[in-house]
């Protein structure tokens, strides 16, 4: 059995615009290190991003109003919050100081933006295309040898202190090994096990690379029990609803991060025309069909309360009467302290036309959160139940 070795490559400080491969090769030559067949080169993502010029001076960032609002909520610098919004696909939520985001199928704190190991007043973004960077580094450094390259970062696990490694990109080996069908110690067949090979290798590398001023942005792993190949596969992900963490926790509304501002404004305007002489609770809804048409309406109260109709169903009725059956989103706005959420009957009415309809819940002063209809009405009674 081969012995696993993790050998650090100590380099000079990597700066924006530096040729990372040249810096690594120079440091390896100085230390007497060389790549051989079967070796795995692990490089920190911040080093790759820095060399690629993904370093941003916060003084050059101009926050939009949404960034100011969310920065207050999560105790962040508005300029950093603006970058988080730009770099992420979705804001899941957060706690003071940390915003949990989705980016290209991965879950990242603060969209991966890092102020550590960045010059004062600057932050480092993720590499623009980590998989492409890993491929190019391997092409230049292999020189005919069978090696793999992994670009890695560190992460925390839910409810655990401390960081472990995670691979952002991997070239030259399969990042995940499917162990299903293998037997355990008692001969039972494994049903769901997949080995996160690339992540585990990054974790081993992190012990040597460290998180502070070690000055070791890369390591060579020798003797790893993995097969080197020509694989150039993106790190596999799973859909958020299939993740046991996100799937279990995601039913809560998430912060609104833009995309439906016009729809929200039409809902606010509709609220002004609502008929609510008994409660004074004015609500407007604007429903966007997949054909691009918008149907807006306010709530209609009645002295016989059972005859009242909510704004959401009033807008839906207008759309159905015009022949629409497929909808993308609905914005709801009302004169309430908190963003207005649809009632149970409205949720049931909306889910009839699709579980993935985006619901933007707002108030008249500008607060907003978002969720899908399925988030708001889990285990709904739909046509699937009738089948």
C-alpha positions in Angstrom: 0.0 0.0 0.0 1.4 3.4 -1.0 1.9 6.1 1.7 -0.1 9.3 1.2 2.0 12.4 1.2 0.8 16.0 1.3 3.7 18.3 0.3 3.2 22.1 0.6 4.3 24.5 -2.1 5.4 27.7 -0.4 5.3 30.6 -2.9 5.9 34.4 -2.9 2.8 36.5 -2.3 0.5 36.0 -5.4 -0.7 39.3 -6.7 -3.3 40.2 -9.4 -1.9 39.6 -12.8 0.8 37.1 -11.7 1.3 34.0 -13.8 0.2 31.4 -11.3 1.8 28.5 -13.1 5.1 30.2 -13.3 4.9 31.1 -9.6 4.1 27.4 -8.6 6.8 26.0 -10.9 9.4 28.4 -9.5 8.5 27.6 -5.9 8.6 23.8 -6.6 12.0 24.1 -8.2 13.3 26.0 -5.2 11.9 23.4 -2.8 13.1 20.4 -4.8 9.5 19.3 -5.6 8.4 17.8 -8.9 5.2 16.4 -10.3 5.0 12.7 -11.2 2.5 10.4 -12.7 -0.4 9.9 -10.3 0.1 13.2 -8.4 -2.7 15.6 -7.5 -2.1 19.3 -7.4 -4.5 21.1 -5.1 -4.7 24.9 -5.3 -6.7 27.3 -3.1 -9.5 29.1 -4.9 -8.5 32.5 -3.5 -5.0 32.1 -5.0 -6.4 31.3 -8.5 -8.9 34.2 -8.2 -6.2 36.7 -7.1 -3.9 35.8 -10.0 -6.9 36.2 -12.3 -7.5 39.7 -11.0 -10.7 38.9 -9.1 -9.7 41.3 -6.4 -12.1 44.2 -5.8 -11.5 47.5 -4.0 -14.6 48.2 -1.9 -14.3 51.9 -2.5 -15.1 51.3 -6.1 -18.4 49.5 -5.3 -21.6 51.5 -5.5 -24.3 49.8 -3.5 -27.9 49.8 -4.8 -30.8 50.4 -2.4 -31.5 46.7 -2.0 -27.9 46.2 -0.9 -28.3 48.8 1.8 -31.5 47.2 3.1 -30.0 43.7 3.2 -26.8 44.9 4.7 -28.7 46.3 7.6 -30.6 43.1 8.1 -27.4 40.9 8.0 -25.0 43.4 9.6 -22.8 43.6 6.5 -20.9 46.3 4.7 -23.3 47.6 2.0 -20.6 47.4 -0.6 -19.8 43.8 0.2 -23.6 43.1 0.2 -23.8 44.6 -3.3 -21.1 42.2 -4.5 -22.9 39.3 -2.8 -26.0 40.1 -4.7 -24.1 40.3 -7.9 -22.2 37.1 -7.4 -25.0 34.8 -6.1 -28.0 33.3 -7.9 -30.2 33.3 -4.8 -30.1 34.5 -1.2 -31.2 31.7 1.1 -31.1 33.7 4.3 -28.4 34.4 6.9 -27.4 35.4 10.4 -25.6 38.6 11.5 -22.3 38.8 9.6 -23.0 35.9 7.2 -25.4 35.6 4.2 -26.1 32.1 2.9 -26.3 32.0 -0.9 -26.7 29.7 -3.9 -24.2 30.1 -6.7 -24.0 27.7 -9.7 -25.6 24.9 -7.7 -23.3 25.3 -4.7 -24.1 26.6 -1.3 -21.7 29.4 -0.2 -21.5 31.8 2.7 -21.4 35.4 1.3 -21.3 34.0 -2.3 -17.7 32.9 -1.6 -16.5 36.5 -1.3 -13.4 36.5 1.0 -11.8 39.4 2.8 -9.1 37.3 4.5 -5.9 37.1 2.5 -7.0 40.2 0.6 -5.3 43.6 0.8 -6.9 46.1 3.3 -10.1 47.5 1.8 -10.4 44.8 -0.7 -12.2 41.4 -1.1 -11.5 38.4 -3.3 -14.3 37.0 -5.5 -14.4 33.4 -6.7 -12.6 32.5 -9.9 -14.8 33.4 -12.9 -14.7 29.9 -14.2 -13.0 27.5 -11.8 -13.4 24.4 -14.0 -11.8 26.2 -17.0 -9.0 27.5 -14.7 -8.3 24.0 -13.4 -8.2 22.6 -17.0 -5.7 25.3 -18.1 -3.4 24.8 -15.1 -3.3 21.1 -15.8 -2.6 21.6 -19.5 0.4 23.8 -18.6 1.8 21.8 -15.7 1.3 18.2 -16.8 4.0 18.2 -19.5 3.2 14.7 -20.5 2.6 13.4 -16.9 -0.7 12.0 -15.7 -1.7 14.4 -13.0 -4.9 15.8 -11.6 -5.7 19.4 -10.6 -8.2 20.4 -8.0 -9.2 24.0 -7.0 -10.4 23.9 -3.5 -11.9 26.0 -0.7 -13.0 25.5 2.9 -16.5 25.2 4.3 -18.3 24.5 7.6 -20.8 21.8 8.0 -24.2 22.5 9.6 -24.1 22.5 13.4 -20.4 21.8 13.4 -17.4 24.1 14.4 -14.4 24.1 12.1 -13.8 24.0 8.4 -13.3 21.1 6.0 -12.3 21.1 2.3 -14.6 21.4 -0.6 -13.6 21.1 -4.3 -14.8 23.8 -6.7 -13.3 22.3 -9.8 -11.5 19.1 -10.6 -9.7 17.8 -13.7 -7.9 14.5 -14.1 -10.0 12.4 -11.8 -13.6 11.6 -11.0 -14.7 14.0 -8.3 -17.3 11.7 -6.8 -17.0 7.9 -6.7 -20.3 5.9 -6.8 -20.0 3.2 -4.2 -23.6 1.9 -4.6 -23.6 -1.8 -5.2 -20.5 -2.4 -3.0 -20.8 -4.5 0.1 -20.3 -3.4 3.7 -18.5 -5.4 6.4 -21.6 -7.6 6.8 -22.2 -8.2 3.2 -25.1 -5.7 2.8 -25.3 -3.8 -0.4 -24.7 0.0 -0.2 -27.7 1.8 -1.5 -26.9 5.5 -1.4 -23.2 5.9 -0.7 -21.1 8.1 -3.0 -17.6 9.1 -2.0 -16.7 12.8 -2.3 -13.2 12.0 -3.5 -12.2 15.5 -4.6 -13.6 17.1 -1.4 -11.7 14.6 0.8 -8.5 15.4 -1.0 -9.0 19.1 -0.5 -9.6 18.4 3.2 -6.3 16.6 3.4 -4.6 19.5 1.6 -6.2 22.1 4.0 -4.2 20.6 6.9 -1.0 21.7 5.2 -2.2 24.8 3.4 -3.9 26.4 6.4 -6.2 29.4 6.5 -3.8 32.2 7.6 -0.3 33.5 6.8 1.3 30.1 6.1 2.0 31.2 2.5 1.2 27.7 1.1 -1.4 28.2 -1.6 -1.0 24.8 -3.1 0.0 21.2 -2.3 1.1 18.1 -4.1 -0.7 14.9 -3.0 1.3 11.8 -3.7 0.2 8.2 -3.2 -3.6 8.9 -3.1 -5.6 5.7 -3.9 -7.4 7.2 -6.9 -7.2 6.7 -10.6 -5.9 9.6 -12.8 -7.7 9.9 -16.0 -8.7 12.5 -18.6 -11.9 13.3 -16.7 -13.0 17.0 -17.0 -16.3 16.8 -15.2 -17.9 19.6 -13.3 -18.3 18.9 -9.6 -21.8 17.2 -9.4 -24.5 18.9 -7.5 -28.1 18.1 -6.5 -31.2 20.2 -6.7 -31.9 22.2 -3.5 -35.2 20.5 -3.0 -33.4 17.1 -3.0 -30.8 18.2 -0.4 -31.8 17.0 3.1 -30.6 20.3 4.6 -32.1 22.8 2.2 -35.1 20.7 1.4 -36.0 20.5 5.1 -35.4 24.1 5.9 -36.4 25.9 2.7 -40.1 26.3 3.3 -39.4 29.7 4.9 -39.6 32.7 2.7 -36.3 34.1 1.5 -35.2 37.7 1.0 -36.3 39.2 -2.2 -33.3 40.0 -4.4 -34.8 41.6 -7.5 -36.2 40.7 -10.8 -39.9 41.5 -10.2 -39.7 45.2 -9.2 -42.3 46.2 -11.8 -44.7 43.4 -10.7 -44.4 44.6 -7.1 -45.2 48.2 -8.2 -48.3 47.1 -10.1 -49.4 45.2 -6.9 -48.9 48.3 -4.9 -51.0 50.3 -7.3 -53.7 47.7 -7.3 -53.9 48.0 -3.5 -54.8 51.6 -3.8 -58.0 50.6 -5.7 -58.9 47.8 -3.3 -62.4 47.8 -1.8 -62.0 47.3 2.0 -64.4 49.5 3.9 -64.7 47.2 6.8 -61.2 46.2 7.7 -59.3 49.0 6.0 -56.7 46.3 5.0 -55.8 47.1 1.5 -54.1 44.4 -0.6 -53.1 44.3 -4.2 -51.9 41.4 -6.3 -50.2 41.4 -9.7 -50.1 38.0 -11.5 -47.5 37.5 -14.3 -48.4 34.9 -16.9 -45.7 32.9 -18.8 -46.9 34.7 -21.9 -45.8 38.0 -20.3 -49.2 39.5 -19.5 -49.8 41.0 -16.1 -53.2 40.9 -14.3 -53.6 43.1 -11.3 -56.5 43.4 -8.8 -57.2 44.5 -5.2 -59.2 42.7 -2.5 -62.9 43.1 -2.5 -64.7 43.0 0.9 -68.4 42.4 1.6 -70.6 43.0 4.6 -71.2 39.2 4.4 -67.6 38.2 4.9 -68.0 34.9 3.0 -68.6 36.9 -0.2 -65.2 38.7 0.1 -62.5 37.9 -2.3 -58.7 38.3 -1.8 -56.6 40.2 -4.3 -54.7 37.1 -5.3 -57.8 35.3 -6.4 -59.3 38.4 -8.0 -56.1 38.7 -10.1 -56.2 35.0 -10.9 -59.9 35.2 -12.0 -59.0 38.0 -14.4 -56.2 36.0 -15.9 -58.3 32.8 -16.2 -61.1 34.8 -17.9 -58.6 36.0 -20.4 -57.5 32.5 -21.3 -54.2 32.3 -19.3 -53.4 29.0 -17.7 -49.6 29.2 -17.0 -48.0 31.7 -14.6 -44.5 32.7 -13.6 -45.0 34.9 -10.6 -47.4 36.8 -8.4 -46.5 39.9 -6.4 -48.7 40.8 -3.3 -48.5 44.1 -1.5 -50.5 45.5 1.4 -50.7 48.2 4.0 -49.1 46.0 6.7 -46.1 46.1 8.9 -44.7 42.9 7.5 -44.8 41.7 3.9 -48.3 40.3 3.1 -48.6 36.5 2.7 -51.4 34.9 0.8 -54.1 33.1 2.8 -54.6 29.4 2.7 -57.4 29.5 0.1 -55.2 31.7 -2.2 -52.3 29.4 -1.8 -54.5 26.5 -2.8 -55.9 28.4 -5.8 -52.4 29.3 -7.0 -50.9 25.9 -6.7 -53.6 24.6 -9.0 -51.6 26.2 -11.8 -48.1 25.2 -10.7 -46.0 24.5 -7.7 -43.1 26.6 -9.0 -45.0 29.9 -9.3 -42.8 32.6 -7.5 -44.6 34.5 -4.8 -43.2 37.9 -3.9 -44.7 39.2 -0.7 -44.3 42.9 0.0 -45.6 45.8 2.0 -46.1 49.3 0.9 -42.9 50.6 2.4 -40.6 48.4 0.4 -39.9 45.2 2.4 -40.2 42.0 0.4 -39.6 38.3 0.7 -40.1 35.5 -1.8 -41.0 31.8 -2.0 -42.6 29.4 -4.4 -46.2 28.3 -3.9 -44.9 24.9 -3.0 -42.8 26.4 -0.3 -45.9 28.1 1.1 -48.1 25.0 0.8 -46.1 21.8 1.3 -47.9 18.5 0.7 -50.6 20.3 -1.1 -53.8 18.7 -2.4 -53.4 18.8 -6.2 -54.5 16.9 -9.3 -51.8 14.4 -8.4 -53.8 13.3 -5.4 -56.9 12.7 -7.6 -54.9 10.3 -9.8 
